[in-house]
Amino acid sequence: MPAAPFTRSALLRYAGVALVVGIPVLILVLLVLYPLAAIILQSIFPNLYALNPNITPSLGPLVHVLSNRLNYQAFGNSLWVSAVTALIASALGTALAVLAKRTDLPLRRAMDTLVWIVFFFPSFLIGEAWSLVIIRGGIPDQFLHFPDRFISWFFSPVGVIFILSLKTFPFVYLAVSAALRWLGSEFEDAARLSGARLWRAWLKINTPLLLPAIFAGGMIAFAEALSDFGTAATIAQSSNFALVTYQIYAAINTSPVNFALAAALSLLLFVAIGLAMLAQAGVQRRRSFQVISGRNRPARNVALGAWKWPALLFCALVFLLALFIPLGMCLVLSFLHAFGNGLTRSNWTLNNYSAALAQGSDSFAALVRTVELAFGAATVTTLLGMPIAFIIRRTQLPGRTLLSMFTLVTIAVPGIILACGYIFAWNAPYLEALGIGGPDGIQFYGTVWLLLCAYIGGSLPYATRLSIGGLEQVGTNMLETARVQGANIFQLMWRIVGPLLRANLVSIWLLVFTGVMFELAASELLYPPGEPTLPVQIISLFNDFKLGPGMALSMLTVAIVALALVLLRLLPWLVGQISKPMQRRRTAHVLADQTTH
């Protein structure tokens, strides 16, 4: 009698593999690929998602973008502003990284922490804070009396570039810092032996070796500036300077709604950002400046001498402009009754915070709602990103190369583009035939669940790529040994990969949590009516000139993120401290047992 083709254990094993592999990939398709495909289809078939849909192709939306003066000006403005921003951010980030990693600059060890705080600080808050610093009649103006020319200069493209440069230089700093970690002193030592001065050795040798990292960080800064919505919605709007991200928002959020125009603008923006990311990947692939070898000398810090204090002043000025002035302005305004009354004794109050924390208030509801969404999105994204990364790097499943390319390309998708895709994809009339939407179907569009899915979809490519980086540190021998012992893919993930990459997973969770807490673009387009998130509520308060309550809510958001950062950084240390006595007792028990026998 022939043996049964499948035993019960084999079926359970195959079901486990399908569960671990299939569900994350299916979610990636539904939450990222499907909305992006909807944008492409909407831009080519303008009436595809209408009440009476048809599939007649038309290039009308793309022609409208190129023929309408405001639209093509906004796209052109975004391109040249982002290019200038990338150049300034590259110069700032490189200078700070070199000073922090390769000199004897005082307080240089604090640089990494300050850069990460700037990295997490949202652009819409920086833009709003700086607008209130410079505005006529503001608190600084009451004491300094800014010239009209200076105020006009700030509320112009110059101010937009200023804000974007302060927000994007951390990308270059992080890229150059990573490159400096592997750049030893042997090249500059050889140049010095040949008679070159130190500055010439750095200019002619080390700087060219760092160019791939500088270019990669600059391209990321360009893409981030091009896709930024916070600056476009604050200082750029105050300056009447059109940017493409705000044009996308206006096409959907004004009456009559122009979905076709929003899709066309989103497609062009995505193509521009995708080209920048492909250029960055191309530079990394063609990198010929090898600095890692078996003969690397340890990096030696450069003694700045008399230049120490000017360099420290430069660093202090950068962080004063990027962090301390906007953060200080937000903090001061959160304690004031009225912005225009200045710093008089009667103008100080705690009512802004008590109103924000009052149970039943809109601000408190937005605070609780956003924390819940951020916690849920961070947890789900972290759990999904690792299996997808495992499929790409540690399996031979067909399609893994395509999956890797897709997660790499979609990491550049801005939140506002993905949000547009969700509007087209999940509000389509044909979904009623599937039981989604309509009077009798499952209500998904316009609910908080759609917003949660948008957060997960926007964060999943980041989580996957970061998880791939962590998986590279896990040797294949360990996984092969576990497979020989009969471990399935679920056991590999749960018992080996997860514990080994605990720190990496915590960092991914924190990154997603922080990003969702400050996410403005997707929130503005997708939040359910009457259920705003924190960024939407903050912007609404600003628009109603309720600056004190808005800043109090902003400071509470910053405090929550800072608390999460501290707790997650302290958690491994606490676990280690708790486990040490247990390990000592276990060791003592083993030694005593060995002595007895």
DRENLOLO-957059 format. One record per residue: x, y, z of N, C-alpha, C in turn. Coordinates in steps of 0.05 Angstrom, whole numbers, plus 5000, padded with zeros to 4 digits. Example, Ala and Ser with C-alpha at 12.3 -4.5 7.8 and 13.67 -1.06 7.14 Angstrom:
BEGIN
526448865156524649105156526449345156
525749555142527349795143525850015157
END
This chain:
BEGIN
501749765000500050005000501850255000
501450444981503150674980502850855004
505050975011505051155035503451405029
502251505049500751755046502551985039
501852145019503652355010504252565031
502352605049502752805070501952695097
503752715116503052645143501852885157
500752845180499553065195501753265203
504053165212506253345220507253505196
507453375173508353515149506353745142
503753675143501753885137501954115156
502354055182502654275202505154435196
507354305187509754445181509354635158
508154535136507654695113505754925120
503754875137501955085145503355305161
505255215178506855415193508555585175
509755465155511455615135509655815120
507355725111505455895097504556125115
504156075140503256285159505456495163
507956395168510156585174510956735149
510956605126511856725101509556875087
507256745085505156855069503857105080
503257105106501757335117503357595115
505957605123507457855119507557955090
507957765072508157845043505457945034
503257815042500557895034499958175045
500758225070500358495081501958705067
504458635059506158825044504858895017
503658695004502358734978499858914982
498258855002495759005006496259295016
498259325033498559585046500559765032
502159655013504159824999503859804969
503959554958503959524929501259614917
499059524929496359584919495859884919
496360034940495960334939497760474918
500260384916501960514896501060444867
500160204863499060134837496560304831
494960354852492560524848493260804839
495460914849496361184840497061184811
498560974802499360954774496960934756
495060754764492660714748490960964748
490761104770489161354771490261564752
492961584751494161784734493861724704
493561464697493261384670490261354662
488661254680485761224676484261414695
483861664689482861864708480061794719
478461634704475761574713475461294725
477761174731477660894740476260864767
476561064784475361054811472961234814
471761324792469461494793466961324800
464761464806462261314812461361144788
461861244764461261094740463961044726
465460844735468260814726468360724697
470560804684471260704657474260684655
475160534636478060484633479160624608
478060854602479061004580481661154588
483861084576486461214584486561504575
487961664590488261944584490762054597
492262224582494562354594493862644603
491262694605490262954613491363054640
491362884661492462974686495363054685
497062894671499862964669500263214652
498663244631498763484615497963724632
495963694649495063914666497263994685
498763804695500963874713503064054699
503663974674505764114659504764374646
502064404643501064644631500064854651
499264764675498364944695500765074709
500865344709503165484719503765424748
501665424765502165374794503265094799
502164894784503064624788505964574780
506664664756509464614748511364794762
510465034772512165194788512765064815
510564944827510964804852512864574849
512664414827514464194823517364294819
517664504803520264614798521464734824
519764874840520764984865521764764883
520264544885521064314902523764204893
524164184867526664064857529064234864
528964504857531364664862531764714892
529664744907529964784936531164534949
530364304940531464054951534364014943
535064094919537864074910539664254927
538864504931540364694948540564584977
538264484987538164375014540164145016
540263964996542063744998545063834999
545664044984548464144985549164255012
547364415023547864535050547964315071
546064135070545963915090548463745088
549563705063551963545060554363685073
554563945069556764095081556564095112
554164145122553864145152554263875164
553063665152553263395163556063295162
557463345140560263255138562063395158
561863655160563463805179563063715208
560563675215559963595243560963305248
560663125228561562855232564562845235
566062995219568962995221569863105248
568563325256569263445282568663255305
566463105303565662935325567262675326
568062575303569362305302572362315299
573562535290576362525284577962765295
576862905315578363125327578063105357
579563285371579363295400577463515409
575363565394573363765400572163715428
571963915445570663875471567663805467
566663635485563863555485562963415460
564863295445564163165419562462915424
562662795447561162555452558162605454
557462855459554562925460553362965433
555062975412554063035385552062835375
552662575379550862365369548062395381
547862445407545262475420543762715409
545162945405543863185395542863135366
544462995350543662945322541162775322
540962575339538562405339536162555348
536462745367534162905375533163075352
535063195337534363355313532963175293
533962935290532862745271529962685277
529262655303526562585311524662825312
525763065315524163305318522663355292
520063385291518563395266518963665252
518963655225519463905210517164105213
514664015216512564205219512764365244
513964245265514264385290516664585289
518764495275521064675271520164915254
518664865232517765085215515965275230
514065165246512265345260513665505282
515565375296517065515317518765735305
520165685283521765895272520066125260
517766055250515966265240515166455263
514666335286513866495309516266655321
518666555316521066695325521466945309
520966935283521667155265519267345260
516867245264514467405257514467675270
513367875256513068145267511168135291
512068255313510468255338510968015356
512667825347513267605364514967675388
515467485405516967545430519767635423
521367505406523967615399523867885386
521867935369521668195356521068415375
519668355397519068555417521568665430
523768505430526268585443528268675422
528368545399530468585379529568775356
526968795351525868965330527268905303
526568675292527768585267527168785244
529068825226528468995203526468855184
524969015170522968905151524368725130
526668805121528068655101528868375112
529568355137530368095149527867915150
525568025158523167855160522267765132
522467945113521767875085523667665075
526167685082528167495073527567215084
526667205110526166945122523666815110
521466975107519066865095519266865064
520966705055521566685026522866405022
523666344997524966084993527466055010
528766275018531166255035530366125062
528166215074527266095099526565805096
525265725074524565445069527165275068
529165365053531665225051533065205079
532865425094534065435121532865215138
530265195139528864995156529464715146
529364665120529864395109532664305113
534564495111537364425116537864335145
536664485164536864415192535664145198
533564065182532163815188533563575174
535063615152536063395137539063335141
540563525154543463465156544063215173
542263125192542962875206543262635188
541962625165542262395146545162385136
546362615130549062625120550962565144
550362675167552062625191552262325196
550062185196550061895202551561745181
551261815155552661675133555661715135
556561965140559362015141560561905166
559161905188560161785213560661485210
558861355196559261065190561761015173
562161195153564561165136567161225151
567061415169569461485185570261265204
568361095211568960885229570960685217
571060665190572760475177575160615164
575260875165577461025152579761065172
581960915169584160935187585961175181
588261185194590061415191592361355171
592361115158594661045142594961225118
592761305106592861475082593961745088
592961875109593962135116596762125126
597461905140600261875149602161865125
601361715104603061695080603361975067
601162125067601362395055603162575072
602962545098604662715115607662645111
608262395108611062305103612062425077
610262465058611062585032611162885033
610663005056611063295059608463455058
606163325057603663465055602863565083
601663795084600463885109597963725116
597163745142594863585151592363665135
591863925133589464005119589463925090
591763915077591963835049591563525047
592463375066592063085066589063025068
587663175085584763135088583363215063
584163445051582763545028583163375003
585663265000586363124975585962824977
585962715002585862425005583262335020
582962415044580662315060577962415049
577862665041575262765030574362605006
576062554986575162384963574362104972
575661994992574861725002572161735015
571361965026568761995039566562075020
567262134995565262234976562862044972
563261774970560861604967558961634991
559961655015558261685038556861965038
558362165031557262435029555062445008
555662324985553662324963551162164971
551561934984549261774992547561935013
548862055032547262215052545962455039
547362585019546162805006543762734989
543762494976541462404961539062344979
539662235003537462195022536362465031
538162655036537262925044535563045022
536363004997534763114974532062984974
531862714976529362584976527562664999
528662695023527162775046526063055043
527763235033526863515029524663525007
524963364986522963364965520263264974
520263074993517762945002516663065028
518063265039517263375065514663525062
512763475080510163615080509963815103
511463765125511263945148512164235141
514364255127515364525120513564645099
512564485080510764585060508164695072
507264575094504764655106505064875126
507464955133507865165153509265415140
511865415140513265655131512965705101
512865495085512565535056509765665050
507665575064505065695061505065975070
506366035093506466315103507966495083
509766375068511466525049510166535021
507766415017506466394991508366274970
509866064979511765924962510765644958
509765584934508465324929510565104927
509964884940511464634939509664404931
510764204918509163994906507563834927
508763784950507263624970504763774979
504864034982502364184990500364184967
501364194942499464184919497963914918
499363694925497963444927495863444948
496563554971494563574993492263754985
492763984972490664164964488764044943
489963874925488263754904486163564916
486763444940484963264952483263394974
484363594987482963705010481463965004
481164044979479564274972477364184953
475264344951472964284934473064444909
472664324885472164034881474763874883
474463634892476763454895477763374867
480463384864481663314838483463074842
482262834843483862594848485962544825
485162604800486962554778489462724780
489162984788491463164791493263064814
491962994836493562894859495162644851
493962464836495362224827497662294808
497262484790499362554771501662684786
501062864805503262994820504662784837
503262604849504462394866506262224849
505362154825507061984807509662124800
509462374793511862524786513762554810
512662604833514262624857515662364864
514162144861515261884867517461814847
517161884822519261834802521761994808
521462244816523762414823525262294847
523762214868525062104891526261834885
524861674869525961414861528561444846
528761644828531261684813533561764832
532861924852534962004872535961764887
534161594896534961354911536461154893
535661134868537160954850539961064845
540261334843542861454840544661394864
543361414888544961344912545761054913
543960874905544560584904546760534883
546660674861548660634840551460724849
551560944864554161024874555260824894
553560714911554460504930555460254915
554060174893554959934879557559984864
558060224855560460274839562660384856
562360374883564360484900567060344896
569160504890571760384885573860494905
572960634924574860754944574960564968
576260344966576460144987578260245010
577160255034578660345057578860125078
577459905075577459695096579359475087
581359435102583359225095584459105121
586158915118587358785142589558955154
590359175141592659335150591759615159
589159645166588159905174589459985201
590360235202591360345227589060465242
589060455268586860585283586760885276
584360995275584061275269585161445292
586561655285587761825305586462095304
585562195327584262445328586162675322
585162875308586763105300586563315322
588863415331588863625351588263895337
586064015346585164265333586864505341
588064495364589664725373588064975377
588965185364587565445367584765445353
584365255335581765235322579665085338
580364995362578464845378575965005385
576365245394574165405403572365515380
573565605358571865675335570165435325
571465195325569964955317567664895336
568164925362566064875382563865085379
564565335373562565535368560865475344
562165365323560665285299558565065305
559464865320557664645327555364745345
556064915364554065035382551965195366
552965345346551165505330549165325314
550265105302548564925287546264815304
546964715328544964595345543164805358
544265045361542565255371540365315351
540965325326539065385305537165145299
538364905300536764665292535064565315
535864615340534464485362533664675384
535564815395535064955420533165195417
533465345395531765575391528865485385
528365305366525565215362524365065386
526064895399524964755422524464945445
526265135449525865335470523365505464
522965585439520565745432518065585437
517965335430515665165435515165145465
517265105481516965075510515865335522
517065565515516165815526513265875519
512465835494509765895486507765705499
508665465506506765275519505965375547
507365565558506665675585505465955584
504766055560503766325558500766325552
499366525564496566565558496166655530
497566865522497266985495499967045484
500366975459502867015445503667315444
501767485439502467765436502967925461
502467805484502767955510505567935521
507367785507510167775516510567615541
512867665554513767515577513067645603
510867775604509967905629509167695650
509267775675508667575696505867465694
503967635687501167545686500567365662
502467345644501967195619502766905622
504166835644505066555648502766385660
502466135651500265975660500865675655
499565505671499565215667496965115654
495165305648492565225637492765075611
494765145595495065005569495464705572
497164635592497664355597495264215611
493964355629491664235642489364195623
489064385603487064355583487664115564
490264085558491063865540490663595554
491063585580490863335594488063285607
486263465603483563445614482063215600
481163025616479662805604477162905591
476662795567474362875551474863095531
477163225533477863445515478763315488
478563475467479463385441482463325441
484063485455486963455455487663195469
486463135492487062895507486262655491
483962665477483062445460485062395437
485962615425487962585404490562465415
491362545439493762435451493562135456
491362055468490961765473490861605447
489361715428488961585402491661545387
493361755388495861735373497761545387
497861545413499561355428498761065421
496161015421495160745415495960665386
495560855367496160795340499160755336
500760925349503760895347504660635359
503560555382504360305395503560065377
501060075367500159855350501759835324
502160065311503660065285506559975290
507860065311510659985316510859685322
508959585337509059295344508559125320
506459185304505859025281508059045260
509059285255511159325235513659175242
514459185267516859045276516558745273
514158635279513758345277513558255248
512658435230512458365201515058405186
516558605194519058665179521058445180
521358315203523358105206522857855189
520357755188519957525169520457595140
519657835131520157915104523157925099
524658045117527558055115528757775114
527657595130528657315131528157175104
525857225092525357115066527357205045
527957465046529757585026532657485030
533557455054536457405059537057115067
535156975077535756705089534056485077
532756525055531256305042531956295012
531056084999531356054970528656064956
526756194969524056214957524056374932
522556284911522356444887521156714892
522156914878521057184880522357354902
524357244916525557394938527157634928
528357604904529857834893527958064886
525757994874523658194867522658324893
522258164914521358274939523458464951
525958394948528058574958528158834944
527858824917527859074901525459244908
523159124913520759264919520959414946
522059284966522359414992524459634991
526459604973528459814970527360064957
525760024936524560244921522460394938
520760234952518560364966519460494992
521960465000522960605024522960905019
522960984993522961264986520261394984
518061234988515361344984514661525007
514061785001513161965023510361895033
509861975057507261915070504962025054
505262265042502962385028502362235002
504362114989503761954965502361694973
503261564994501961315002499161375012
498761595025496061665034494161715010
495161834989493561864964492861594953
494761414953494261144944492061004960
492061054986489960925003487261044996
487061294989484561414982483461284957
485161254937484261124912483760834915
485460694929485360404931483060304948
482560434971480660334990477960484990
477660664971475060794967473960734940
475060534927474260464899471460344899
469760414879467060304878466959994876
468959874862468759584858469159424884
470059554906470359414931467659334943
465559474935462859394946462159114937
463059034914462458754905463858554922
466058634936467558454954466558484983
464458634987463458675014464958875031
466459055018467959265032466759535024
465759685043464559945038461659915030
460460145023457660135016455860125041
453260135037451460135061451359875076
451959655062451659385075454359245079
456559365070459159235071460759305096
463059195099464859255121465959535117
465759705137466659985135469659995142
471260045122474160065126475160345120
474360455097475160725090473860925108
475461115117474461315136474361235165
475761015171475960915199478760935208
479160905234481760915246483460675238
482160455229483660215220485060275194
483860435176485260515151487760675158
487560855177489861025185492060845197
491260645213493260465224494660315202
493160215183494360075160496260255144
495560505141497260695127499960735142
499760755168502260775184503960525181
502660285182504160035179505360025151
503760085131504760075103507060265098
506960505110509060695106511660625121
511460475142513760405158514960125151
513359955138514259685133516759665116
517059815094519659805079522059875096
521760085113523960165131524659935150
522659815162523159595181524459365168
523559305143524759075128527659125122
528359365112531159415105532959415129
531959535152533459535176533859245187
531759085184531958805193533958645176
534058715150536058585133538858645143
539358895150541958975161542658815186
540658775203541158615227541658325221
540158215202540557925195543257865184
544558065172547258015161549257945183
548658015208550357955230549957675241
547857535232547257265242548557065223
550356905233551756705217549856495207
550456385183548756185171549155915185
551555865197552055605210550055555232
549355765247547555725269544755645259
543855765237541255705226541255435213
543455365200543555095187543554875208
544954915230544954725251542154685263
540654895266537954875276536154735256
536554785231534954645210535454345211
538054265214538753985215537353845239
537054005261535753895285532753885282
531653975259528853965254527254215260
528654435265527254685271525854785245
523354875248521954995226522455295225
521355435205521955715202520855885226
518655805237517555945260519455925284
520555685289522355645311524955795306
525955805281528355955275527956255282
525656355274525056645279524756695309
523256525323522556575351524856515370
526356305365528256215385531156295379
531756365354534556435347534756715337
533356785315533757045303532757265322
530357225333529157435350530957505374
531757305390533457375413536157505405
537357405383539957515375539657815365
537457875353537058145343535158315360
535158255386533358405404533958705403
536458785404537059075404536259205377
536659055355535859165329532759195327
531359005338528359015337527359245355
528659295377527959515395528359785380
530559805366531160055351529060095330
528259885315526259905295523559995307
522859865329520359935343520360235350
522560325361522660605370522560795346
523860725324523760895300520960915289
519460695288516760695277514960845297
515260795323513560935343513861235341
516361325339516861615337515761725311
516161585289515161675263512161715263
510661525275507761535275506861765293
508161805316507362015334507462295320
509362325302509662585288508762585259
507462375250506662355222504362555216
504762735198502762935191501462885165
502962825144501762805117499562595115
500162345122498162135121495862185140
496462305163494362355183492462565172
493462775159491762995149489762885129
490562695112488862605091487062375099
487762215119486361965125485061955152
485462155170484262125196481162125194
479861965211476961945210475762215219
473462285209472162535217471662545247
472562755259472262795288474162635305
476162505293478062345308480962415298
481762665302484462745293486662615309
488962595297491362505311492762745323
494862705338496262925351497363135332
498763055310499663265292497463425279
495263285272492963425260491763615281
491463535306490363705326492163945332
494763895331496664115336496464325314
496464235289496264415266493564565267
491464425275488764555277488864775298
490164725321490364935342492065165332
494165115317495765335306494165495286
492565365269490965505250488765675263
487965595287485965755302487265955320
489965995317491466185333491466115362
491065865369491265765396494065655400
496065835401498865755401499665615427
498665725450499365605475498465315478
495865255474494964985475496364805454
496864915430498264755409501064685418
502564875429505264825437505364635462
503364665480503264475503502864195493
501164155473500663885463503263785448
504663965435507163895422509263805442
509463945464511463875485510763605498
508163555501507363295512508163075493
507863115467508662915447511662865449
513163075450516063055452516862905478
515462965500515962825525515362525524
513262455510512562175507514662025491
515562145469517562015453520261995469
520962205484523362195500523161985521
520861955534520461745554520761465542
519561425518519761165505522761115498
524161315490527061275483528561195508
528161335530529561275555528960995565
526360925565525560665575526660435559
526560465532527560255515530560225516
531960455521534860435524535660325551
534060375571534760265598533859975601
531859885585530759625589532859405587
534559405566536659185565538459195590
539159435599540859455623539459345647
536859405650535359295673535158995672
534658885648534458595645537158465652
539358595643541958495650542558495680
541758715693542158725722540558515737
538158465728536358265741537457985736
538457935712539357665705542057595717
543657795725546357735736546257555761
544557625781544457445805543557165798
541657145779540756875771542956715758
544556855742546856715729548956625750
549456805770551356735791550356485806
547756485813546756255828546856005812
546256025785546455785768549255685766
551255875763554055795762554955665788
554155785810554955665836553755385840
551255345831549955085833551454875816
552254955792553754765774556454695787
557854895797560454845809560254665834
558154715850557754545874557054265866
555454235844554753965835557153815825
558953965810561353835800563253755823
563353915844565153855867564153605881
561453585883560253355897560953095882
560853105856561252855841564252815835
END
